[in-house]
Amino acid sequence: MKVILEQISPDTDSSFHILITPHLSDVFLWHYHPEYEIVYIEGANGTRHVGDHISRYEGSDLVFIGPNIPHLNFDYGVKTDHTKVVVQLKENFLGDVLWQAPEFAAITQLFARARSGISFYGQTKQRVGERLNQLATLPPFERLMQLLGIFQLLATSQEYTPLQGEAVASAYNLNEQQRLKRVNQFIAEQYARRLSISEAATAANLTEAAFCRYFKRMTRLTFTQFLNQYRISQAQKLLLLDNTVSEACFACGFESLSYFNKIFRRVTGENPLQFKKRHKI
């Protein structure tokens, strides 16, 4: 599992980037980027994982995420037919001066709140979802106006829940990213056996205490939390390949079925058998 710094560029003739239903349901993409991101998904039940916030959404979800907050792709593990709209943009996508206009005061406050992530529900989710679904079909100017209207709806809504996510620190430090890459590779190669923090610290070329501080700062998760989430993602793949719960548990490095069930429910919102039955064809 890699904590990926995603590179994003605006679309042609646009100041932001739109993705329509990217097919990533089989990819556990734990990533972050310096852009803000609006995600709307419908026709799916899945996991909302933003920073150290983990919860389930049912039917649809609408989230606004600030810069450098690590998050999981919202369609991960979704097997139903669904649609997804992702809008990614820099904070100054309209320039620095325009945002200072008093007409943008509410939207400016929205962007400040989004720095820790926000989920929306109720009529706000429905109305904004409808507008996001239209976005890619509009000419450039109308598309921009539609997006500003969406921001105003979000900014004035009371139907929201703060997610309390935290941004990745030192996001552009190349040495730290390379160190984290070594740890990710170590986990991907060794997750099926018992792993210790001291081994991971050695892979990062740090003392155990320094590694724990570094890893939490970079991922907002402890090493054990991160490792468990990776193991659960691998276990889900095995369950979808018709392995038993017991087989998936021990093949992914868990040494106790009860602990495996506990962590699986914590990460996914359901137990392994429920997950397997829900995806059984």
N, C-alpha and C positions, 0 to 999 in steps of 0.2 A: 504494500500500500504506500503510495507516494503522496506527500503533501505538495501539490503542484502549484507553482506560480504561473497562472494562466496569462498568456499574452493576448491582448484584445485590441483590435483596431476598429474605428468607425466604418460603417458601410459606405459605399460609393455614394456621393451626393447627400451625405447625412452626417450629423454630428454625434450619432450614437450607433450602436450595433444591435440588431434584432436576430434572434434565433427562434425558429418555429419548429417545435417538436423534434429536437435533436434526439437521435436514437442512442441513448446512453443507459437504458434500463439494466443492461448486463455489466455495466462498468461502475465500480466503486470509486467515484472521482472525488476524493477529499482534496479541496483546492481553495485558493484564494486569489484575489487580484486587486489592484488599486482602484478599480472602477466600482461605482455603485451598481446594484443589480436588482431589477424587479423580476420576480418569477411568479407566473400564474400557471397552474396545472389543473386540469379538470378531467373527470372520468377515471380517477385513480384513488387508491388508498395507499399511503406510503409513509415514509419517515421524514420528519422535519428535523434536520440536524444542522444547527448553526452555532458555531463556537462550541461551548460545552452544554448548550441547550439541545435536548433530544425529546421529541414528542411525536405523536402520530397525527396525521391529517386524514380525514375521511371525505371522499367524493371530489374535493377540490382544495386548493390552497393558494394563498396570495401572500407573498413575503417581499419586503423591501430591505435589502442588505447593504450595509455601508462598506467602505474600503477595507480590504485586507482582513476581513472576517473569514476564517476558514469555514467551509460548508460542504455538505454532501449534495450531489445532484439529486433533486427532488423526485426524479423518476426512477431512482435506483430500485431494482427488484420488482418494478411494476410490470405485470403481465397482461393487464387489460388494455383495450383500445383507449387511448387518451390523447389529449392535445396539451401542448405546453408552449408558452410564450416566454422568452427571456429577453429583457432589454438591459443592455450594459452601457454605461456612460460615465465619463469623468465628471467630477464635481463642477468644473468650470466649462462644461461642454457648450455653454452659451457665452463664454467669456466672463471675465471677472467683474466688469462694470455693471452689466445688465442685472446681475443678482442683487445689486445694491438698491435697485428701485423699490419703493415702498409696496408696489403691487405684488412683489415676490416675497413679502415678509413671511407669510404662512408657509410657503414652499421652502424657504431657507430654514425655518424651524423644523420642517419635516426632515430635511436632509441631515440636520444635526441629530435628531432622534434616531434616524436610520443607522447611525454609526455603531449602534449596538444591536441592530436588527429589529424589525417590526413585522408581526403577522396581522392580517386583517380578516374580518369575518362579516357575516350578515349581508345587508344590502350593499355595503361598500365593496365586498368581494365580488358580488354578482355584477354590479355596475361597472367596476373597473375591469373585471374579466371580459365583459362584452366589448369594451373599448380596446383592450389589448388585442383581442382576437381580430379586430378590424385594422390594426395598426399597419401591418405589412402590405395591405392592399391599397393604401392611400398614397397620393403623390407626395414628394418630399416636404413641401410647405405644410400641407394639411396634416401630414404625419407628425410634424413638430408641434403644431397647434393641438393635436389630439393628445400628445404626450404631456404637454403643459396642463391641459385639462385634467388628465389623469392625476398628475401631481397635486393639483388643487383639490380634487376630490379626496385624495389620501390625506392631504394636509389639514382638511377641515373635518375629517371623520373622527368620531369617538369610538368606532368599532375596531379597536386594535389592541394588540397585546405586545408589550416589549419582550424581546427575547434575551436581552442581556448578554449578547455575544461580545467578545473582545477581539480586537484586531491582532493579527500576527505582528509581533515586534520585529524590528530590524528587517523588514520585508525585502530590502534590496541588498543585504549583506551577502555577497557571493560566497565567502568562506563558510558562513553559517548554513547557507543553502546546500553547499556541497557536503558539509558534515551531516546534515539531515538526510541527504540522499544516501549516504553510506548506511545510516541507521535504517532507512526504509528498505534498502536492499538486504540488509541483514535480517530484518523481520520477514521479508518475502521468501527468503531462502530457508529460514530456520523455524518458522512459526509452528510447525507440526510437532516440535519437541518442547520440553521444558526450557524456558529461557529465563535468564536472570538479568537484573538491571546492570550488574557488573559487566556482563558480556556486552550489553548494548553500549555501556559507557566506554568499553575498550574499542568497540567499532567506531565510536565518535572521537576517540583519543582524548577523553576527559576522565577526571576522577568521578566516582559514583555520585558524590554530592553535587559537583559542578554539572554533571550530565542531567540530573533530575531538575535542577533550576533551568538549565538551557532548554530541555525538551518541553517543559511546561510553558516557558516563555514563547517558544516557537509554534507550538501546536494548540495551546490552551488546554491540553490534556496531559494527564500523567502517562508515563510509559505503559503502565498496566492497562489503563483505559484505552489507549491507542492500540495496543496489542490485542486486547479483547475484541475491539471493533473490527480489526482486520480478520481475526479468526472467525468471528460471526459471519462476515461477508463471504469467507471461503466455505463455511458450513452451509450457508444458504445455497451456494452453487451445488454442493454435494447433495443436499436434500432435493433440489430440482432435478438432479440426475438419478433420483429414486434410491439414494442411499438411506439407510435407516437413521433414526435420530442418534442411536448409539454409535453407529459407524461414523457419522459426521462429527460427533462430539470428540471422539478419540483421535480421528484423523487430523483434526485441527488443533491439537495440542492441549485440549482440556483433559483433566485427569479425573473429573467427577461429573456424572450426569446431572446431579442436582445443581451444581455450580454453573454448568453449561446452560441448563434451562433458565436459571436466574439471570445470567448475563444476556442470553438471547432475548428474553422478554424486555430487559432494560433497554437494549439497543433497538429492537424492532417493534416493541409494543405487543407482541404475541409470543406464545411458546413455539418451539420447533415443530411440534405436531400440527398445530393450527396453521402455521406457515405452509407446511407440506400439503395439507389437505386443501388449503385455499388455492394453491397453484396446480393441484393435480388435474390433469386433463381427463 
